[in-house]
Amino acid sequence: MYTLESAQLLKTVMQEYFDRLDQAPKVAWCTSVGPAELLRSFGFEVYFPENHGALLGATRTATEHIPTAVNCGFSGHICSYTTSDIGAYLGGSSPLRDHYGMKGIPKPDLIVYNTNQCREVQDWFNFYAREFNCPVHGIFPPRHLDEVRPAEIELVVHQFKAMLPFCEAASGQPFDIDRFRETLQLSKEATLLWQKVLKTAANKPAPISFFDGAIHMGPIVVLRGTEVARNYYHTLLQELEGYVADGKGFLPQESCRIFWDGMPIWGKLRYLSDLFAQHQTAVVASTYCNSWIFDDFDEKDPFASSALAYTQIFINRSEKAKMDMLKAWASEYRVDGMIFHDTKTCFNNSNAKFGMPLRFQQETGIPAMVVEGDLNDLRFFSEGQSTTKIETFIEQLESQNVYS
């Protein structure tokens, strides 16, 4: 086993991002799979509350803050990113202050959200729009589509363009199509490098795990549209390709390979990584990390291509489209099993609720299992029960090995 050398560079990149955010003259808030490139073209530094939610989960402080939001009328069964983030704000707490030296979450000049991932972001971001008396703009793409057609793209393009007056007023800058093309091109270069990073795990042995990817995806979330993100993934890819050339993997030996569907369990990321490693099981890929691959970006047609890319993401698609994607990934990464994370407070990114694990297993012959838990609220995760289920599942896979 080895530690990725790029991890130190990642710490520097993320620290510098938060330092700039803390000093930025103009800040726009955006959902994690929202039009960050358009916002950056106006000169905004962009802040992502979902990233803050993930930090709350990873630092295991989320559960402390969720009751504060519940006491203010938010259900404990809605997205725990939302409730932990709002609870932390109401309690005056933030890992940005404790771990990155920021004053706290940055005051927004503009808030933009895209419901391509869930309904909760609308209520979540509008809460802050009221708190900060800040202009807010929502994008509402069609959802649950088998395929994304020109009519749907036209609708989203219209909504993107409706953002422009809000951006101009909040930034004090006129819209510049060439600047938008530039940021979109930088974002595409970074996202294609990120795609290549993830695809190195199709090799046996895999040089990077899903758990590594959940950490190293930071720049593709918060720094899309910048040279920093592009350069970081160029460095990471070179390191991983070196391991592939040398026949090295993050595990000394792989007994079986697993695909993870759904959200990470942030507060148990290290625990789960160690658990699988102890059993020489490589969790090689995920729907989650693949959610930030926008290979349809095209600077020649920035509005239509970004509308397409942000509308056809996995979480926004129909059960049929999702199943097709999962089958393709299972084949590409040569996995022996599929784990579906039934994320209790993230209904939209949990695919275990309508029979998909069983259908996937029946249609592919690849064993599937369900792990119950949550992205942030660890009260929904039983360490003992989950460990037993996972170990039993690994024993089953070792006796079968579909692609090995």
DAFEN-V893226 format. One record per helix or strand of 2 or more residues. SS is the DSSP state (h for helix, s for strand). FROM is the first residue (numbers start at 1). TO is the last residue. If there is no record, write none. Layout:
SS	FROM	TO
SS	FROM	TO
This chain:
h	6	23
s	27	30
h	36	40
s	45	47
h	49	58
h	62	71
h	80	90
h	95	100
s	110	114
h	120	132
s	136	139
h	150	162
h	164	171
h	177	202
h	210	216
h	218	222
h	227	245
s	256	261
h	266	278
s	281	286
h	289	292
h	299	311
h	314	316
h	319	332
s	337	343
h	347	349
h	356	364
s	367	373
h	378	380
h	383	398
